Amino acid sequence: MIDLMSRSIRVIRENQSPSGAYPACPTFSAYAGYAWLRDGAFIAEGMSRAGEEASVTAFHQWCARVITARAAQVDDLIDRRHDETLSPGEMLPTRFTLDGADGTDEWWDHQLDGYGTWLWQLGEHVRRHSVDVPMEAVRVASRYLAAFWDSPCYDWWEEHVDQRHVATLGAIHAGLRAAVALGVSDSEVKEAIGGVEALIATEGVSEAGHLRKWLGSDEVDASLLACVAPFGVYAPDHPVAVATVAEVERQLAHEGGVYRYRADTFYGGGRWVLLAGFLGLNHAAAGRPEEARRYLDWMAAQARPNGDLPEQVSDVLLFPDRYDEWLRRWGTVATPLLWSHGMYLMLGAEL
């Protein structure tokens, strides 16, 4: 039997670029050659929890180079923040080539959550391993988020650029809190933390008491789980956290796997391995280790014979008639997805 913890560390380590970047998937046609801040940060959290300090530090050094190289762009964007012609295509990307350049093909790239998630994980890694802090990059990222935190952008799934997504707000909140803990003292950053918190509380919670997919919607999305564990916007026993985890599990969990959202048609809408990790983390945080173990076991059961974890599994689809169009467009489901392995490491370490 494969030791999936060891296999996950090896998959991530062997595929990490010499630059320090974590590629999303080394073989999938739409992901190969690219690294996302969000995916990379969660991969890094798994590796940091597993004690792979050097690998994670190299990742943060790569992120710091990528972000500081765009300091002048951030200054220009902040100067123009009230310009009504400012478009999503002009904002910082959150997907980069492995050497840190912008991508050359068209993508849904304006995602603020990536910068918040990077700051959050850097804070966790520094707390855990006492490594040096790349303060210039921290200041650039936190200034960018403090200026644009209330702007619409794409969500985790690169959809709905016209909405303000609660999971994105949660990532920003966690990232800016981490920036302050790392030494940022800008008043705008501290004001933004309060602004995010107030906006989520007043507009991000449905009448049923759970977090919303985006402001104005009563739907849920599995990405909302991160607002509780690991981001800590709400404590696990807070009524909003309890209601959110329960509603996500009721609507989106099926026999250990977790769908992204009910209308998902990507590859027919399968269950995502990494999202089972998030639901497991939330059960563990709430003191339900047996429930958390059930999700970890399901994740392990989806591994290929060599131990590689896919992005999603296609056995129980929400929209089976939409699977073939994605197969023709991009080929088989992304495998190995390094984020899936990172989440397995996170939940495995938690348990």
For each residue, the residues with C-beta under 8 A, 3 or more apart:
1:
2: 7 303 306 307
3: 6 7
4: 7 8 300 303 307 309 344 348
5: 8 9 50 344 345 348
6: 3 9 10
7: 2 3 4 10 11 303 307 308 341
8: 4 5 11 12 46 307 309 341 342 344 345 348
9: 5 6 12 13 47 50 52 345
10: 6 7 13 14
11: 7 8 14 15 307 308 336 338 341
12: 8 9 15 16 22 43 46 47 52 55 338 341 342 345
13: 9 10 16 47 52 55
14: 10 11
15: 11 12 22 23 26 336 338
16: 12 13 20 21 22 23 55 58 59
17: 20 21 22 23 35 62 98 99
18:
19: 62 98 99 100
20: 16 17 58 59 60 61 62 63
21: 16 17 35 40 59 62 96 98 99 100
22: 12 15 16 17 35 39 40 43 44 59 338
23: 15 16 17 26 31 32 33 34 35 98 338
24: 28 31 34 35 36 39 334 337 338 339
25: 28 31 32 311 334 335 336 337 338
26: 15 23 32 336
27: 32 334 335 336
28: 24 25 31 32 311 330 331 333 334 335 337
29: 32 330 331
30: 330 334
31: 23 24 25 28 34 334
32: 23 25 26 27 28 29
33: 23 97 98
34: 23 24 31 95 96 97 98 103
35: 17 21 22 23 24 39 40 62 95 96 97 98
36: 24 39 40 94 95 96 114
37: 40 41 63 94 95 96 114 115 117 118
38: 41 42 94 111 113 114 117 118 156 171
39: 22 24 35 36 42 43 338 339 342
40: 21 22 35 36 37 43 44 59 63 118
41: 37 38 44 45 114 117 118 120 121
42: 38 39 45 46 117 121 274 339 342 343 346
43: 12 22 39 40 46 47 59 338 339 341 342
44: 22 40 41 47 48 55 56 59 60 121 125 342
45: 41 42 48 49 121 124 125 230 342 346
46: 8 12 42 43 49 50 341 342 343 344 345 346 349
47: 9 12 13 43 44 50 52 55 56 59 342 345
48: 44 45 51 52 53 56 121 124 125 128 129
49: 45 46 128 345 346 349 350
50: 5 9 46 47 345 349
51: 48
52: 9 12 13 47 48 55 56
53: 48 56 57 125 129 131
54: 57 58
55: 12 13 16 44 47 52 58 59
56: 44 47 48 52 53 59 60 125 129
57: 53 54 60 61 125 129 131
58: 16 20 54 55 61 62
59: 16 20 21 22 40 43 44 47 55 56 62 63
60: 20 44 56 57 63 64 122 125 131 134
61: 20 57 58 64 65 134
62: 17 19 20 21 35 58 59 65 66 100
63: 20 37 40 59 60 66 67 118 122 134 137
64: 60 61 67 68 134 136 137
65: 61 62 68 69 100 137
66: 62 63 69 70 96 100
67: 63 64 70 71 115 118 137 140 141
68: 64 65 71 134 136 137 140
69: 65 66 100
70: 66 67 73 74 92 140
71: 67 68 74 75 136 140
72: 75 76
73: 70 76 77 92
74: 70 71 77 78 92 140 143 144
75: 71 72 78 79
76: 72 73 79 80
77: 73 74 80 81 86 90 91 92 144 147 148
78: 74 75 81 143 144 147
79: 75 76
80: 76 77 83 86
81: 77 78 86 147 148
82:
83: 80 86
84:
85:
86: 77 80 81 83 90 91
87: 90 91
88: 91 109 110 153 154 161
89: 109 110
90: 77 86 87
91: 77 86 87 88 109 110 148 153
92: 70 73 74 77 110 115 144
93: 96 102 103 107 109 110
94: 36 37 38 109 110 111 112 113 114 115
95: 34 35 36 37 103 107 109
96: 21 34 35 36 37 66 93 100 101 102 103
97: 33 34 35 100 101 102 103
98: 17 19 21 23 33 34 35
99: 17 19 21
100: 19 21 62 65 66 69 96 97
101: 96 97
102: 93 96 97
103: 34 93 95 96 97 107 109
104:
105:
106:
107: 93 95 103 158
108: 111 154 158 159 161
109: 88 89 91 93 94 95 103 154 158
110: 88 89 91 92 93 94 153 154 161
111: 38 94 108 114 153 154 155 156 158 168
112: 94 115 116 145 148 149 151 153 168 171 172
113: 38 94 116 117 153 155 156 165 167 168 171 172
114: 36 37 38 41 94 111 117 118 171
115: 37 67 92 94 112 118 119 141 144 145 172 175
116: 112 113 119 120 145 168 171 172 173 174 175 176
117: 37 38 41 42 113 114 120 121 171 174 175
118: 37 38 40 41 63 67 114 115 121 122 141 175
119: 115 116 122 123 138 141 142 145 174 175 176 178 179 182
120: 41 116 117 123 124 171 174 175 177 178 230 231
121: 41 42 44 45 48 117 118 124 125
122: 60 63 118 119 125 126 133 134 138 178 182
123: 119 120 126 127 177 178 179 181 182
124: 45 48 120 121 127 128 178 230
125: 44 45 48 53 56 57 60 121 122 128 129 131
126: 122 123 129 130 131 133 182
127: 123 124
128: 48 49 124 125
129: 48 53 56 57 125 126
130: 126
131: 53 57 60 125 126
132:
133: 122 126 138 182 183
134: 60 61 63 64 68 122 137 138
135: 138 139 182 183
136: 64 68 71 139 140
137: 63 64 65 67 68 134 140 141
138: 119 122 133 134 135 141 142 179 182 183 184
139: 135 136 142 143 179 184 186
140: 67 68 70 71 74 136 137 143 144
141: 67 115 118 119 137 138 144 145 175 179
142: 119 138 139 145 146 175 176 179 184 186 189
143: 74 78 139 140 146 147 186 188 189
144: 74 77 78 92 115 140 141 147 148
145: 112 115 116 119 141 142 148 149 172 175 176 189 192
146: 142 143 149 176 186 188 189 191 192
147: 77 78 81 143 144 188
148: 77 81 91 112 144 145 151 153
149: 112 145 146 169 172 176 192 195 196
150: 164 195 196 199
151: 112 148 164
152: 161 162 163 164
153: 88 91 110 111 112 113 148 161 164 165 168
154: 88 108 109 110 111 157 158 159 160 161
155: 111 113 158 159 160 163 165 167 168 214 221 223
156: 38 111 113 165 167 168 221 223
157: 154 223 260 264 266
158: 107 108 109 111 154 155
159: 108 154 155
160: 154 155 163 165 214
161: 88 108 110 152 153 154
162: 152
163: 152 155 160 214 215 216 217
164: 150 151 152 153 168 169 199 214 215
165: 113 153 155 156 160 168 169 213 214 221 223
166: 169 170 200 204 211 212 213 214 215 224 227
167: 113 155 156 170 171 221 223 224 226 227
168: 111 112 113 116 153 155 156 164 165 171 172
169: 149 164 165 166 172 173 196 199 200 204
170: 166 167 173 174 200 224 226 227 231 233
171: 38 112 113 114 116 117 120 167 168 174 175 226 231
172: 112 113 115 116 145 149 168 169 175 176 192 196
173: 116 169 170 176 177 193 196 197 200 231 233
174: 116 117 119 120 170 171 177 178 230 231 232 233
175: 115 116 117 118 119 120 141 142 145 171 172 178 179
176: 116 119 142 145 146 149 172 173 179 180 189 192 193 196
177: 120 123 173 174 180 181 193
178: 119 120 122 123 124 174 175 181 182
179: 119 123 138 139 141 142 175 176 182 184 189
180: 176 177 183 184 185 189 190 193
181: 123 177 178
182: 119 122 123 126 133 135 138 178 179
183: 133 135 138 180
184: 138 139 142 179 180 189
185: 180 189 190
186: 139 142 143 146 189 190
187: 190 191
188: 143 146 147 191 192
189: 142 143 145 146 176 179 180 184 185 186 192 193
190: 180 185 186 187 193 194
191: 146 187 188 194 195
192: 145 146 149 172 176 188 189 195 196
193: 173 176 177 180 189 190 196 197
194: 190 191 197 198
195: 149 150 191 192 198 199
196: 149 150 169 172 173 176 192 193 199 200
197: 173 193 194 200 201 233
198: 194 195 201 202
199: 150 164 169 195 196 202 203 204 215
200: 166 169 170 173 196 197 203 204 205 211 227 233
201: 197 198 204 205
202: 198 199 205
203: 199 200 212 215 216
204: 166 169 199 200 201 211 212 215
205: 200 201 202 209 210 211 212 240
206: 209 210 211 212 218
207: 218
208: 218 243 247
209: 205 206 239 240 243
210: 205 206 220 224 240 243 244 246 247 248
211: 166 200 204 205 206 220 224 227 240 244
212: 166 203 204 205 206 215 216 217 218 219 220
213: 165 166 217 219 220 221 224 261
214: 155 160 163 164 165 166 217
215: 163 164 166 199 203 204 212
216: 163 203 212
217: 163 212 213 214
218: 206 207 208 212
219: 212 213 261 262
220: 210 211 212 213 224 244 247 248 251 252 261
221: 155 156 165 167 213 224 248 260 261
222: 225 248 252 258 259 260 261 272 275 278 279
223: 155 156 157 165 167 226 260 278
224: 166 167 170 210 211 213 220 221 227 244 248
225: 222 228 229 244 245 248 275 278 279 281 282
226: 167 170 171 223 229 230 231 278
227: 166 167 170 200 211 224 231 233 234 241 244
228: 225 231 232 233 234 235 236 238 241 244 245 282 285
229: 225 226 232 236 278 281 282 284 285
230: 45 120 124 174 226 281 346
231: 120 170 171 173 174 226 227 228
232: 174 228 229 235
233: 170 173 174 197 200 227 228
234: 227 228 238 240 241 244
235: 228 232 238 241
236: 228 229 241 242 245 282 285 286 287
237: 241 242 286
238: 228 234 235 241 242
239: 209 242 243
240: 205 209 210 211 234 243 244
241: 227 228 234 235 236 237 238 244 245 282
242: 236 237 238 239 245 246 286
243: 208 209 210 239 240 246 247
244: 210 211 220 224 225 227 228 234 240 241 247 248
245: 225 228 236 241 242 248 249 279 282 283 286
246: 210 242 243 249 250
247: 208 210 220 243 244 250 251
248: 210 220 221 222 224 225 244 245 251 252 253 258 279
249: 245 246 252 253 279
250: 246 247 253
251: 220 247 248 262
252: 220 222 248 249 258 259 260 261 262 275
253: 248 249 250 256 257 258 259 279
254: 257 258 259 271 316
255: 298 316
256: 253 276 294 295 297 298 299 301
257: 253 254 270 271 272 273 275 276 298 302 313 316
258: 222 248 252 253 254 271 272 275 276 278 279 295
259: 222 252 253 254 262 264 269 270 271 272 275 318
260: 157 221 222 223 252 264 266 269 272 275
261: 213 219 220 221 222 252 264
262: 219 251 252 259 318
263: 318
264: 157 259 260 261 269 318 319
265: 268 269 318 319 322
266: 157 260 269 322 326
267: 270 312 314 317 322 323 326 327 333
268: 265 314 317 318 319 320 321 322 323 326
269: 259 260 264 265 266 317 318 319 322
270: 257 259 267 312 313 314 315 316 317 318 333
271: 254 257 258 259 275 276 312 313 316
272: 222 257 258 259 260 275 276 311 312 340
273: 257 276 277 299 302 309 310 311 312 313 337 340 343 344
274: 42 277 278 311 337 339 340 342 343
275: 222 225 252 257 258 259 260 271 272 278 279
276: 256 257 258 271 272 273 279 280 295 296 298 299 343
277: 273 274 280 281 295 296 299 340 343 344 346 347
278: 222 223 225 226 229 258 274 275 281 282 343
279: 222 225 245 248 249 253 258 275 276 282 283 295
280: 276 277 283 284 291 292 293 294 295 296 299 347 350 351
281: 225 229 230 277 278 284 285 292 346 347 350
282: 225 228 229 236 241 245 278 279 285 286
283: 245 279 280 286 288 289 291 292 295
284: 229 280 281 287 288 289 292 347 350 351
285: 228 229 236 281 282 350
286: 236 237 242 245 282 283
287: 236 284
288: 283 284 291 292
289: 283 284 292 293 351
290: 293 294
291: 280 283 288 294 295
292: 280 281 283 284 288 289 295 296 347 350 351
293: 280 289 290 296 297 351
294: 256 280 290 291 297 298
295: 256 258 276 277 279 280 283 291 292 298 299 347
296: 276 277 280 292 293 299 300 344 347 348 351
297: 256 293 294 300 301
298: 255 256 257 276 294 295 301 302
299: 256 273 276 277 280 295 296 302 303 309 340 343 344 347
300: 4 296 297 303 344
301: 256 297 298
302: 257 273 298 299 309 310 313
303: 2 4 7 299 300 307 308 309
304: 307 308 309 310 335 336
305:
306: 2
307: 2 4 7 8 11 303 304
308: 7 11 303 304 335 336
309: 4 8 273 299 302 303 304 335 336 337 340 341 344
310: 273 302 304 313 333 334 335 336 337 340
311: 25 28 272 273 274 333 334 335 337 339 340
312: 267 270 271 272 273 333
313: 257 270 271 273 302 310 316 333
314: 267 268 270 317 323 333
315: 270
316: 254 255 257 270 271 313
317: 267 268 269 270 314 320 322 323
318: 259 262 263 264 265 268 269 270
319: 264 265 268 269 322 323
320: 268 317 323
321: 268 324
322: 265 266 267 268 269 317 319 325 326
323: 267 268 314 317 319 320 326 327
324: 321 327 328
325: 322 328 329
326: 266 267 268 322 323 329 330
327: 267 323 324 330 331 332
328: 324 325
329: 325 326
330: 28 29 30 326 327
331: 28 29 327
332: 327 335
333: 28 267 270 310 311 312 313 314
334: 24 25 27 28 30 31 310 311 337
335: 25 27 28 304 308 309 310 311 332
336: 11 15 25 26 27 304 308 309 310 340 341
337: 24 25 28 273 274 309 310 311 334 340 341
338: 11 12 15 22 23 24 25 39 43 341 342
339: 24 39 42 43 274 311 342 343
340: 272 273 274 277 299 309 310 311 336 337 343 344
341: 7 8 11 12 43 46 309 336 337 338 344 345
342: 8 12 39 42 43 44 45 46 47 274 338 339 345 346
343: 42 46 273 274 276 277 278 299 339 340 346 347
344: 4 5 8 46 273 277 296 299 300 309 340 341 347 348
345: 5 8 9 12 46 47 49 50 341 342 348 349
346: 42 45 46 49 230 277 281 342 343 349 350
347: 277 280 281 284 292 295 296 299 343 344 350 351
348: 4 5 8 296 344 345 351
349: 46 49 50 345 346
350: 49 280 281 284 285 292 346 347
351: 280 284 289 292 293 296 347 348
